Amino acid sequence: MARHPGRTYTRNDLIGYFCSERETLHRTIDSHMCNLRSKLDAAGARRLLVTVREYGYKLDIESGEYFVSPRD
């Protein structure tokens, strides 16, 4: 996703990239994306991982919000 920001990946795409050796449920992908979104939000990258309804997920660097901490 980082190599192609803006490209929408279906759940089947993500299953093929990461879990091709065993059967994986789409809800598993949803759960991992939820965890990743929480970690990105905590790191200051809000709305970076976007759910494309009825399709999949994409990294949206244009509408994402980034927090850069001020230097001391």
OpenMM code with the backbone's topology and positions (N, CA, C; nanometers):
from openmm import Vec3, app, unit

residues = "MET ALA ARG HIS PRO GLY ARG THR TYR THR ARG ASN ASP LEU ILE GLY TYR PHE CYS SER GLU ARG GLU THR LEU HIS ARG THR ILE ASP SER HIS MET CYS ASN LEU ARG SER LYS LEU ASP ALA ALA GLY ALA ARG ARG LEU LEU VAL THR VAL ARG GLU TYR GLY TYR LYS LEU ASP ILE GLU SER GLY GLU TYR PHE VAL SER PRO ARG ASP".split()
positions = [
    Vec3(0.0820, -0.1179, 0.0000),
    Vec3(0.0000, 0.0000, 0.0000),
    Vec3(0.0872, 0.1254, 0.0000),
    Vec3(0.1966, 0.1215, 0.0708),
    Vec3(0.2852, 0.2373, 0.0760),
    Vec3(0.3528, 0.2613, -0.0589),
    Vec3(0.3759, 0.1575, -0.1347),
    Vec3(0.4386, 0.1738, -0.2669),
    Vec3(0.3445, 0.2358, -0.3682),
    Vec3(0.2139, 0.2160, -0.3484),
    Vec3(0.1136, 0.2679, -0.4418),
    Vec3(0.0019, 0.3380, -0.3651),
    Vec3(0.0327, 0.4520, -0.3006),
    Vec3(-0.0727, 0.5217, -0.2270),
    Vec3(-0.1818, 0.5675, -0.3228),
    Vec3(-0.3038, 0.5595, -0.2771),
    Vec3(-0.4170, 0.5972, -0.3597),
    Vec3(-0.4800, 0.4796, -0.4322),
    Vec3(-0.4043, 0.3707, -0.4475),
    Vec3(-0.4595, 0.2511, -0.5118),
    Vec3(-0.5466, 0.1778, -0.4099),
    Vec3(-0.6623, 0.1358, -0.4542),
    Vec3(-0.7533, 0.0627, -0.3663),
    Vec3(-0.7275, -0.0867, -0.3794),
    Vec3(-0.7106, -0.1523, -0.2658),
    Vec3(-0.6853, -0.2956, -0.2600),
    Vec3(-0.8099, -0.3655, -0.2075),
    Vec3(-0.8528, -0.4689, -0.2764),
    Vec3(-0.9659, -0.5475, -0.2281),
    Vec3(-0.9181, -0.6382, -0.1142),
    Vec3(-1.0110, -0.6911, -0.0410),
    Vec3(-0.9742, -0.7860, 0.0641),
    Vec3(-0.9062, -0.9081, 0.0035),
    Vec3(-0.9528, -0.9519, -0.1124),
    Vec3(-0.8889, -1.0663, -0.1792),
    Vec3(-0.7448, -1.0351, -0.2184),
    Vec3(-0.7172, -0.9123, -0.2629),
    Vec3(-0.5799, -0.8714, -0.2930),
    Vec3(-0.4926, -0.8864, -0.1692),
    Vec3(-0.5413, -0.8332, -0.0581),
    Vec3(-0.4636, -0.8367, 0.0659),
    Vec3(-0.4441, -0.9788, 0.1165),
    Vec3(-0.5458, -1.0610, 0.1041),
    Vec3(-0.5324, -1.2024, 0.1417),
    Vec3(-0.4258, -1.2689, 0.0552),
    Vec3(-0.4263, -1.2406, -0.0734),
    Vec3(-0.3274, -1.2985, -0.1641),
    Vec3(-0.1850, -1.2563, -0.1320),
    Vec3(-0.1670, -1.1304, -0.0892),
    Vec3(-0.0332, -1.0804, -0.0567),
    Vec3(0.0199, -1.1354, 0.0739),
    Vec3(-0.0672, -1.1497, 0.1728),
    Vec3(-0.0203, -1.1805, 0.3067),
    Vec3(-0.0543, -1.3185, 0.3595),
    Vec3(-0.1583, -1.3806, 0.3110),
    Vec3(-0.2057, -1.5053, 0.3704),
    Vec3(-0.2342, -1.6113, 0.2647),
    Vec3(-0.1558, -1.6160, 0.1624),
    Vec3(-0.1875, -1.7042, 0.0498),
    Vec3(-0.1749, -1.8531, 0.0819),
    Vec3(-0.1062, -1.8874, 0.1887),
    Vec3(-0.0815, -2.0287, 0.2192),
    Vec3(-0.1967, -2.0960, 0.2936),
    Vec3(-0.2882, -2.0180, 0.3459),
    Vec3(-0.3988, -2.0775, 0.4214),
    Vec3(-0.5263, -1.9988, 0.3956),
    Vec3(-0.6359, -2.0593, 0.4330),
    Vec3(-0.7650, -1.9951, 0.4131),
    Vec3(-0.7853, -1.8846, 0.5165),
    Vec3(-0.8183, -1.7660, 0.4694),
    Vec3(-0.8368, -1.6510, 0.5573),
    Vec3(-0.9725, -1.5883, 0.5302),
    Vec3(-1.0399, -1.5505, 0.6354),
    Vec3(-1.1694, -1.4856, 0.6227),
    Vec3(-1.1525, -1.3363, 0.5980),
    Vec3(-1.2468, -1.2783, 0.5280),
    Vec3(-1.2421, -1.1342, 0.5024),
    Vec3(-1.2473, -1.0551, 0.6319),
    Vec3(-1.3176, -1.1064, 0.7311),
    Vec3(-1.3252, -1.0372, 0.8604),
    Vec3(-1.1891, -1.0307, 0.9285),
    Vec3(-1.1015, -1.1272, 0.8994),
    Vec3(-0.9657, -1.1232, 0.9537),
    Vec3(-0.8919, -1.0024, 0.8999),
    Vec3(-0.9063, -0.9772, 0.7705),
    Vec3(-0.8432, -0.8608, 0.7091),
    Vec3(-0.9008, -0.7331, 0.7718),
    Vec3(-1.0316, -0.7286, 0.7904),
    Vec3(-1.0954, -0.6125, 0.8522),
    Vec3(-1.0392, -0.5867, 0.9918),
    Vec3(-1.0193, -0.6916, 1.0671),
    Vec3(-0.9655, -0.6795, 1.2017),
    Vec3(-0.8234, -0.6246, 1.2003),
    Vec3(-0.7397, -0.6765, 1.1101),
    Vec3(-0.6021, -0.6271, 1.0994),
    Vec3(-0.5985, -0.4810, 1.0558),
    Vec3(-0.6871, -0.4432, 0.9659),
    Vec3(-0.6918, -0.3044, 0.9209),
    Vec3(-0.7374, -0.2120, 1.0336),
    Vec3(-0.8281, -0.2582, 1.1143),
    Vec3(-0.8732, -0.1808, 1.2300),
    Vec3(-0.7572, -0.1575, 1.3269),
    Vec3(-0.6796, -0.2622, 1.3529),
    Vec3(-0.5636, -0.2500, 1.4412),
    Vec3(-0.4592, -0.1557, 1.3815),
    Vec3(-0.4355, -0.1669, 1.2513),
    Vec3(-0.3389, -0.0793, 1.1845),
    Vec3(-0.3862, 0.0656, 1.1890),
    Vec3(-0.5142, 0.0881, 1.1658),
    Vec3(-0.5693, 0.2233, 1.1711),
    Vec3(-0.5511, 0.2830, 1.3104),
    Vec3(-0.5725, 0.2050, 1.4144),
    Vec3(-0.5551, 0.2525, 1.5522),
    Vec3(-0.4105, 0.2926, 1.5782),
    Vec3(-0.3175, 0.2127, 1.5295),
    Vec3(-0.1748, 0.2435, 1.5483),
    Vec3(-0.1337, 0.3679, 1.4699),
    Vec3(-0.1847, 0.3824, 1.3490),
    Vec3(-0.1543, 0.5022, 1.2700),
    Vec3(-0.2117, 0.6262, 1.3369),
    Vec3(-0.3340, 0.6166, 1.3874),
    Vec3(-0.3951, 0.7292, 1.4573),
    Vec3(-0.3134, 0.7685, 1.5799),
    Vec3(-0.2685, 0.6698, 1.6549),
    Vec3(-0.1890, 0.6963, 1.7750),
    Vec3(-0.0549, 0.7604, 1.7408),
    Vec3(-0.0030, 0.7322, 1.6218),
    Vec3(0.1248, 0.7883, 1.5783),
    Vec3(0.1078, 0.9260, 1.5137),
    Vec3(-0.0168, 0.9740, 1.5044),
    Vec3(-0.0406, 1.1066, 1.4492),
    Vec3(-0.0761, 1.1085, 1.3021),
    Vec3(-0.1019, 0.9936, 1.2425),
    Vec3(-0.1389, 0.9857, 1.1004),
    Vec3(-0.2866, 0.9490, 1.0905),
    Vec3(-0.3712, 1.0444, 1.1201),
    Vec3(-0.5147, 1.0195, 1.1196),
    Vec3(-0.5709, 1.0197, 0.9782),
    Vec3(-0.6679, 0.9352, 0.9579),
    Vec3(-0.7394, 0.9223, 0.8304),
    Vec3(-0.6476, 0.8865, 0.7137),
    Vec3(-0.5389, 0.8206, 0.7422),
    Vec3(-0.4462, 0.7788, 0.6367),
    Vec3(-0.4931, 0.6499, 0.5707),
    Vec3(-0.5438, 0.5570, 0.6496),
    Vec3(-0.5958, 0.4308, 0.5982),
    Vec3(-0.7468, 0.4452, 0.5840),
    Vec3(-0.7944, 0.4370, 0.4599),
    Vec3(-0.9343, 0.4646, 0.4301),
    Vec3(-1.0039, 0.3366, 0.3864),
    Vec3(-1.1250, 0.3169, 0.4364),
    Vec3(-1.2086, 0.2063, 0.3920),
    Vec3(-1.2882, 0.2521, 0.2707),
    Vec3(-1.2790, 0.1761, 0.1623),
    Vec3(-1.3591, 0.2014, 0.0437),
    Vec3(-1.4768, 0.1060, 0.0531),
    Vec3(-1.5903, 0.1614, 0.0810),
    Vec3(-1.7094, 0.0812, 0.1111),
    Vec3(-1.7382, -0.0214, 0.0022),
    Vec3(-1.7673, -0.1433, 0.0453),
    Vec3(-1.8012, -0.2556, -0.0438),
    Vec3(-1.6868, -0.2970, -0.1355),
    Vec3(-1.5642, -0.2479, -0.1085),
    Vec3(-1.4539, -0.2827, -0.1977),
    Vec3(-1.3284, -0.3239, -0.1218),
    Vec3(-1.2728, -0.2352, -0.0431),
    Vec3(-1.1493, -0.2695, 0.0262),
    Vec3(-1.0897, -0.1507, 0.1005),
    Vec3(-0.9578, -0.1324, 0.0853),
    Vec3(-0.8859, -0.0306, 0.1608),
    Vec3(-0.7852, 0.0390, 0.0713),
    Vec3(-0.7517, 0.1636, 0.1102),
    Vec3(-0.6465, 0.2351, 0.0403),
    Vec3(-0.5762, 0.3293, 0.1362),
    Vec3(-0.4544, 0.3645, 0.1012),
    Vec3(-0.3768, 0.4639, 0.1726),
    Vec3(-0.4035, 0.5961, 0.1032),
    Vec3(-0.4611, 0.6913, 0.1746),
    Vec3(-0.4978, 0.8184, 0.1141),
    Vec3(-0.4094, 0.9287, 0.1706),
    Vec3(-0.2968, 0.9524, 0.1059),
    Vec3(-0.2015, 1.0508, 0.1574),
    Vec3(-0.2480, 1.1940, 0.1340),
    Vec3(-0.3442, 1.2143, 0.0449),
    Vec3(-0.3916, 1.3499, 0.0174),
    Vec3(-0.4878, 1.4014, 0.1235),
    Vec3(-0.5737, 1.3157, 0.1742),
    Vec3(-0.6709, 1.3626, 0.2742),
    Vec3(-0.6315, 1.3240, 0.4162),
    Vec3(-0.5231, 1.2518, 0.4324),
    Vec3(-0.4791, 1.2142, 0.5661),
    Vec3(-0.4271, 1.3348, 0.6429),
    Vec3(-0.4325, 1.3259, 0.7727),
    Vec3(-0.3809, 1.4313, 0.8597),
    Vec3(-0.2568, 1.3784, 0.9294),
    Vec3(-0.1512, 1.4577, 0.9289),
    Vec3(-0.0260, 1.4158, 0.9881),
    Vec3(0.0138, 1.5140, 1.0963),
    Vec3(0.0587, 1.4608, 1.2066),
    Vec3(0.1061, 1.5442, 1.3147),
    Vec3(0.2572, 1.5335, 1.3191),
    Vec3(0.3220, 1.6460, 1.3094),
    Vec3(0.4686, 1.6497, 1.3209),
    Vec3(0.4998, 1.7242, 1.4493),
    Vec3(0.5676, 1.6563, 1.5392),
    Vec3(0.5964, 1.7181, 1.6681),
    Vec3(0.6981, 1.8314, 1.6520),
    Vec3(0.6811, 1.9402, 1.7232),
    Vec3(0.7759, 2.0512, 1.7135),
    Vec3(0.9090, 2.0120, 1.7749),
    Vec3(1.0116, 2.0665, 1.7184),
    Vec3(1.1468, 2.0373, 1.7726),
    Vec3(1.1686, 2.1165, 1.8993),
    Vec3(1.2406, 2.0565, 1.9910),
    Vec3(1.2687, 2.1243, 2.1197),
    Vec3(1.3770, 2.2271, 2.1033),
] * unit.nanometer
topology = app.Topology()
chain = topology.addChain("A")
for resn in residues:
    res = topology.addResidue(resn, chain)
    for name in ("N", "CA", "C"):
        topology.addAtom(name, app.Element.getBySymbol(name[0]), res)
